[in-house]
Amino acid sequence: MRILVAEDQALIREGIVRLLERGGMEVEAVDNATELRARALVDEPNVVVTDIQMPPGMGDDGLEVAMELRRTHPQIGVVVLSQYLDDRYALDLVGDRAEGVGYLLKEKIARGDMLVDAVRRVAEGGSALDPDVIAGLVGRRRVDDPLAHLTPRERDVLALMAEGHSNAGIAAVLFVTVPAVERHVTGIFTKLGLQQTETGQHRRVLAVLRYLGG
């Protein structure tokens, strides 16, 4: 698995590279958004991991490149690292497609297993969204939200789906059986009007998009 890391702070960049290399990944690193765009277009890595604020502009340069890659090269997974919790960035990044995208807070990636797991999920076409980001998005939900029909347990299951967990992973987190999770997932699909004519994975993506968008 080939990963391209973009981070302008040398110590953080080196730390991210070492975490991913320990996870068995081949890693290349750059320190600005211009080089990130150029290297991504030439090398087409499996996943790009980038900070939001990057040279040369020191604005949202890294995020802009990440969003551009999602539009033009959807086969490249994108994981964005943010120093601050800003759900607007997450919504802009996810857009109308939850596959192959991650949004993590920097303060949490010191847990190497979290970063490596997120990159692997995104490389496989899944999603990896920070729970705090999801909580912020859910907190902005409208009063007439159709998701209000979900039970508390179904909302828990859907939140874990949004983080990128499989049914087995959800069962482990909630200390329930996999068949119990499957029943909750079926209930979620039914209440959100996601028909069985769609594939299971597609329905999961649609459910997550409705969850994030409210």
C-alpha positions in Angstrom: 0.0 0.0 0.0 1.5 3.3 -1.1 0.8 6.4 1.0 1.6 10.1 0.3 1.9 12.2 3.4 1.7 16.0 3.3 2.6 17.9 6.5 4.7 21.1 6.8 5.9 20.6 10.4 8.9 18.3 10.2 8.5 16.5 13.5 4.8 15.7 13.0 5.5 14.7 9.4 8.3 12.3 10.5 6.0 10.9 13.2 3.2 10.2 10.8 5.6 8.5 8.3 7.0 6.2 11.0 3.6 5.2 12.3 2.5 4.3 8.8 5.7 2.5 8.0 5.3 0.4 11.1 1.9 -0.5 9.8 3.6 -2.1 6.8 3.0 0.8 4.3 5.3 2.3 1.7 5.3 6.1 2.5 6.5 9.2 0.7 6.3 12.6 2.3 6.1 16.3 1.1 5.9 19.5 3.0 3.6 21.7 0.8 0.4 21.6 -1.1 1.9 22.3 -4.5 4.2 19.3 -4.2 1.3 17.2 -2.8 -0.7 17.9 -6.0 2.2 17.2 -8.3 3.3 13.9 -6.6 -0.3 12.6 -6.2 -1.0 13.1 -9.9 2.2 11.4 -11.0 2.4 8.6 -8.5 -1.3 8.0 -7.8 -0.8 6.6 -4.3 -3.5 4.4 -2.7 -4.1 7.1 0.0 -3.1 10.7 0.5 -2.8 11.9 4.2 -2.7 15.7 4.4 -2.9 18.5 6.9 -5.5 21.2 6.1 -3.4 24.3 6.5 -0.3 24.0 4.3 2.2 26.2 2.4 2.4 27.9 0.0 -0.7 29.9 1.0 -1.0 28.7 4.6 -4.7 28.7 4.2 -6.8 25.6 3.5 -4.3 24.6 0.8 -4.1 20.9 1.9 -7.9 20.6 2.1 -8.3 22.2 -1.4 -5.9 19.6 -2.9 -7.7 16.8 -1.1 -11.1 17.9 -2.5 -9.6 18.3 -6.0 -8.3 14.7 -5.9 -11.6 13.4 -4.8 -13.2 15.0 -7.8 -10.6 14.2 -10.4 -9.0 11.0 -9.1 -11.7 9.2 -7.0 -9.6 6.0 -6.9 -7.2 7.8 -4.5 -8.3 7.7 -0.9 -8.0 10.9 1.1 -7.4 11.3 4.9 -7.4 14.9 6.1 -5.8 15.8 9.5 -7.1 18.8 11.3 -5.8 20.6 14.4 -9.3 22.0 15.1 -12.8 20.6 15.2 -14.6 22.2 12.2 -17.5 20.2 10.8 -17.7 22.5 7.8 -14.4 21.1 6.6 -15.8 17.5 7.0 -19.0 18.3 5.1 -17.0 19.9 2.3 -14.6 17.0 2.1 -17.3 14.3 2.2 -19.6 16.1 -0.3 -22.0 13.6 -1.8 -19.7 10.6 -1.6 -18.6 8.9 1.6 -16.3 6.3 0.1 -12.6 6.6 0.4 -12.5 9.5 2.8 -11.3 10.2 6.3 -11.2 13.2 8.6 -9.2 12.9 11.9 -8.2 15.3 14.6 -4.4 15.5 15.0 -4.5 15.3 18.8 -5.7 11.7 18.5 -3.3 10.3 15.8 -0.6 9.8 18.4 -2.5 6.5 18.8 -0.8 4.8 15.9 -3.3 2.1 15.6 -6.1 4.7 15.0 -4.2 6.3 12.1 -3.1 3.1 10.5 -6.6 1.6 10.8 -8.2 4.7 9.3 -5.8 4.7 6.3 -6.5 1.0 5.7 -10.3 1.6 5.8 -10.0 4.5 3.3 -7.7 2.5 1.0 -10.4 -0.2 0.8 -13.1 2.4 -0.2 -14.5 2.9 3.3 -14.7 6.0 5.5 -13.0 7.0 8.7 -14.5 10.0 10.4 -13.6 11.2 13.9 -16.4 10.6 16.4 -16.1 14.2 17.6 -16.7 15.5 14.1 -19.7 13.2 13.7 -21.1 14.5 17.0 -20.7 18.1 15.8 -22.6 17.3 12.6 -25.4 15.5 14.4 -25.7 18.4 16.9 -26.7 20.7 14.0 -29.6 18.4 12.9 -32.9 20.0 11.9 -36.1 19.6 13.9 -37.8 17.9 11.0 -35.0 15.4 10.5 -36.2 12.1 9.2 -33.6 10.3 11.2 -35.6 11.2 14.3 -37.5 8.0 13.7 -34.4 5.9 14.6 -34.2 4.4 18.0 -31.2 5.4 20.3 -29.5 2.0 19.5 -30.0 2.5 15.8 -28.5 5.9 16.1 -25.5 4.4 17.9 -25.1 1.8 15.1 -25.4 4.4 12.4 -22.8 6.6 14.1 -20.3 3.7 14.2 -21.1 3.0 10.5 -20.2 6.6 9.8 -16.9 6.1 11.5 -16.2 3.2 9.1 -16.8 0.2 11.4 -18.1 -3.1 9.9 -21.0 -5.0 11.5 -18.5 -7.1 13.4 -16.6 -4.0 14.6 -19.9 -2.4 15.7 -20.8 -5.5 17.6 -17.5 -5.4 19.5 -17.9 -1.7 20.4 -21.5 -2.1 21.6 -21.0 -5.5 23.2 -23.8 -7.1 21.2 -23.9 -10.0 18.7 -23.3 -9.5 15.0 -26.9 -10.7 14.2 -28.2 -8.0 16.6 -26.3 -5.4 14.7 -27.6 -6.8 11.4 -31.1 -6.4 12.6 -30.4 -2.8 13.6 -28.8 -2.1 10.2 -31.9 -3.5 8.5 -34.1 -1.3 10.6 -32.1 1.7 9.7 -32.3 1.0 6.0 -36.1 0.5 6.2 -36.7 3.7 8.2 -34.5 5.7 5.8 -36.3 4.3 2.8 -33.2 2.6 1.3 -34.6 -0.2 -0.9 -33.2 -3.7 -1.1 -32.6 -3.2 -4.8 -29.5 -1.3 -3.8 -26.4 -3.3 -2.8 -25.7 -3.6 1.0 -22.5 -1.5 0.7 -24.2 1.2 -1.3 -27.1 1.4 1.2 -24.5 1.8 4.0 -22.9 4.8 2.1 -26.3 6.4 1.5 -27.3 5.9 5.2 -24.0 7.6 6.3 -24.6 10.5 3.9 -28.1 11.1 5.2 -26.8 10.9 8.8 -24.1 13.5 8.2 -26.2 15.8 6.1 -29.3 15.6 8.3 
